[in-house]
Amino acid sequence: MIENYGGLSYKGSENNGNTIYVEIKPDSLLVRRLQDNDAEQVFNQKNNGTLDREFRVRELEMGPNKGQQVAEQIFDEISNVQLIKAEVEEKFNQRRMVLVFNNMQDDSPNIQVQCTLINDYNSVNGYASSFIDRIPNITIGTPMTIKTWMMTDKKTGKTRRGITILQNNEKVQSAYYDYLNNVRIGDKPSAIKTTKLGKDSWDFTPVAEFQLAKFEEFGNDLKSYWDNGEVATKPEAVVVDEENLPF
């Protein structure tokens, strides 16, 4: 059996209430970087050919530690948790979206999930954009499950990325796009198209400013909710059978 620590199912040492740091990678994986003894164990398993599918070893592709091998643990969802904080973090000259979850069980660790917020095109990253567009329909204080996804649009060939949010076993829908009828809804602005020398370009500034404002407002609403001592619905402790894990 694998116990659920704060909403993430993984083999670990005794839960000590520390924060678990998870990053949403471009390939849609939820990844936790392992350190010290945990990392050494994964390296040994890799060398012995006994590495579990929920772990991986890879080389860093950029930065001062380029080429260094790291051990990581992979998850496909964070389940049955309360969202307690949403904020923007500046890291390595990049703005990142930070979401902090907790399953509200005794001594449960916080799960800090982060991803790029503003990309190289000065627009909001796909995962962050997907989350922000669902903010108006998120019920603060109600447990949620989040899953990340990536797909190729058959019509355009472009890669799309996003986050699925479940509350009360129902998908939280975008407040700005009706996917059933494929039409825009709500007051979210569009990117501005300009054509110069026969080449189209897009200015995503109005969209990014709108989404950043929505995210900041939501972060303030979360802070106000929890600072006011609201008693949230406490999810039941979850135990996951190892044989039924999807990874």
C-alpha positions in Angstrom: 0.0 0.0 0.0 1.1 3.6 -0.6 -0.2 6.2 1.7 -1.4 9.5 0.5 0.8 12.3 1.9 -1.1 15.6 1.5 -2.8 14.5 -1.7 0.3 13.0 -3.5 0.6 9.3 -3.6 4.2 8.2 -3.2 6.6 5.9 -1.3 8.3 8.0 1.3 9.6 8.2 4.8 7.4 9.1 7.7 5.5 12.3 7.0 7.0 15.1 9.0 4.8 18.0 7.8 7.4 19.6 5.6 6.4 21.3 2.3 6.6 19.1 -0.8 7.7 21.0 -3.9 6.3 19.9 -7.2 6.7 21.5 -10.6 4.5 21.2 -13.7 6.9 20.4 -16.6 6.3 21.3 -20.2 5.5 17.6 -21.0 2.5 17.9 -18.5 4.2 15.8 -15.8 3.9 16.8 -12.1 7.4 16.3 -10.9 9.1 16.3 -7.5 12.9 16.6 -7.3 14.4 14.0 -4.9 17.3 14.8 -2.7 19.9 13.0 -0.6 19.0 9.4 0.4 15.8 9.4 -1.7 17.8 10.4 -4.8 20.6 7.9 -4.1 18.0 5.1 -3.9 16.6 6.1 -7.3 20.1 6.3 -8.9 20.9 2.8 -7.5 17.6 1.4 -8.9 18.3 3.0 -12.3 21.8 1.3 -12.4 20.3 -2.0 -11.3 17.5 -1.9 -13.8 14.9 -2.0 -11.0 13.6 1.6 -11.3 9.9 1.9 -10.6 7.8 3.6 -13.3 6.9 6.5 -10.9 10.5 7.6 -10.8 13.0 8.8 -13.5 16.6 9.9 -13.8 17.4 12.7 -16.3 20.2 15.1 -17.2 19.6 18.8 -16.7 19.6 20.5 -20.1 20.4 24.1 -19.1 21.7 26.3 -16.3 24.9 26.2 -14.3 24.3 22.5 -13.5 23.7 21.5 -17.2 24.5 17.8 -17.6 24.0 16.9 -14.0 21.8 13.9 -13.3 18.8 14.4 -11.1 16.3 11.9 -9.6 12.6 12.8 -9.9 9.3 11.4 -8.8 6.3 11.7 -11.1 2.7 12.1 -10.3 -0.4 12.3 -12.5 -2.6 14.2 -10.1 -3.0 15.9 -6.7 -6.2 14.6 -5.2 -8.7 15.7 -2.6 -6.9 18.8 -1.4 -7.7 22.4 -0.3 -6.2 25.2 -2.2 -4.9 27.6 0.5 -2.6 30.0 -1.4 -2.1 31.4 -4.9 0.7 33.8 -5.6 3.3 35.0 -8.1 7.0 34.3 -7.5 10.0 35.8 -9.2 12.6 33.2 -9.8 15.7 33.3 -12.1 14.2 36.4 -13.8 11.0 34.6 -14.5 7.5 35.0 -13.1 6.0 31.8 -11.9 2.6 30.7 -10.7 2.6 29.2 -7.2 -0.3 27.2 -5.8 -0.2 25.8 -2.3 -2.4 22.8 -1.4 -3.1 20.8 1.8 -5.4 17.9 2.5 -6.2 19.3 5.9 -5.3 16.1 7.7 -3.2 16.3 11.0 0.5 17.0 10.3 -0.1 16.9 6.6 2.5 18.7 4.5 1.7 21.6 2.2 2.1 20.8 -1.5 3.6 23.7 -3.4 3.0 23.4 -7.1 4.6 25.9 -9.5 5.0 26.5 -13.2 6.0 29.3 -15.6 3.5 32.2 -15.5 4.7 34.4 -18.3 6.4 32.8 -21.3 8.8 34.0 -23.9 6.0 35.5 -25.9 4.8 37.7 -23.0 1.7 35.7 -22.8 0.5 33.5 -19.9 1.8 30.0 -20.0 -0.7 27.3 -21.1 -1.0 25.6 -17.7 -1.3 28.9 -15.8 -3.8 30.2 -18.4 -6.0 27.2 -18.1 -6.1 27.5 -14.3 -6.7 31.2 -14.3 -9.6 30.9 -16.8 -11.4 28.6 -14.3 -10.9 30.9 -11.3 -14.4 32.4 -11.5 -15.9 29.0 -11.2 -13.7 27.6 -8.4 -15.4 27.4 -5.0 -12.9 28.4 -2.3 -13.1 26.0 0.7 -14.2 23.0 -1.4 -11.7 20.2 -1.9 -10.4 19.7 -5.4 -8.3 17.4 -7.5 -6.0 18.8 -10.2 -4.6 17.0 -13.2 -2.3 18.3 -16.0 -2.7 17.4 -19.6 -1.1 18.0 -23.0 -2.5 17.3 -26.5 -2.0 18.1 -30.1 -4.8 20.1 -31.8 -5.7 18.0 -34.9 -6.8 21.1 -36.8 -3.8 23.4 -36.2 -1.1 20.8 -35.3 -0.3 23.0 -32.3 0.4 21.6 -28.8 -2.1 22.6 -26.2 -1.5 22.3 -22.4 -3.9 22.8 -19.5 -5.1 21.8 -16.0 -8.2 19.9 -15.2 -9.8 20.9 -11.9 -12.5 18.7 -10.2 -14.7 19.8 -7.4 -17.6 17.7 -6.1 -16.6 15.2 -8.9 -17.4 17.8 -11.5 -15.0 19.5 -13.9 -14.6 23.2 -13.2 -15.3 24.8 -16.5 -13.6 27.8 -18.1 -15.4 31.1 -17.5 -14.3 32.4 -20.9 -14.7 29.6 -23.4 -17.6 27.3 -24.1 -15.9 24.1 -25.3 -19.2 22.4 -26.1 -20.2 25.0 -28.6 -16.6 26.3 -29.4 -17.4 29.9 -28.7 -15.8 32.6 -26.6 -17.8 33.8 -23.5 -17.2 36.3 -20.7 -15.2 39.5 -20.8 -11.7 38.1 -21.4 -10.0 40.3 -24.1 -8.4 38.8 -27.2 -4.8 39.2 -28.5 -4.3 42.0 -30.9 -3.3 41.0 -34.4 -1.1 43.2 -36.5 0.3 42.6 -40.0 3.6 44.1 -41.2 5.2 43.3 -44.5 2.7 40.5 -45.0 3.6 38.8 -41.8 1.1 38.4 -38.9 2.1 39.0 -35.3 0.1 38.9 -32.1 0.2 41.2 -29.0 -0.9 39.2 -26.0 -0.5 42.1 -23.6 -4.3 42.7 -23.0 -4.9 39.0 -22.3 -1.9 38.7 -20.0 -2.8 41.8 -18.0 -6.4 40.6 -17.6 -5.3 37.1 -16.4 -2.7 38.5 -14.1 -5.3 40.8 -12.5 -7.7 37.8 -12.1 -5.0 35.7 -10.5 -3.9 38.5 -8.0 -7.6 39.0 -7.0 -8.0 35.3 -6.5 -4.9 35.1 -4.3 -6.3 37.9 -2.2 -9.6 36.1 -1.9 -7.9 33.0 -0.8 -5.9 34.8 1.8 -9.0 36.6 3.1 -10.9 33.3 3.3 -8.3 31.4 5.3 -7.2 34.5 7.4 -10.9 34.8 8.5 -10.7 31.4 10.1 -13.1 29.7 7.7 -13.6 26.0 8.4 -13.2 24.2 5.2 -14.6 20.9 4.3 -12.0 18.3 5.5 -11.3 15.6 2.9 -11.2 12.1 4.1 -7.8 10.4 4.3 -7.1 8.5 1.1 -5.2 5.2 0.8 -4.3 4.2 -2.7 -3.7 0.6 -3.7 -0.3 0.4 -5.4 -1.8 -2.0 -8.1 -4.3 0.7 -9.1 -1.8 3.6 -9.5 -1.9 5.0 -13.1 1.9 5.3 -13.4 
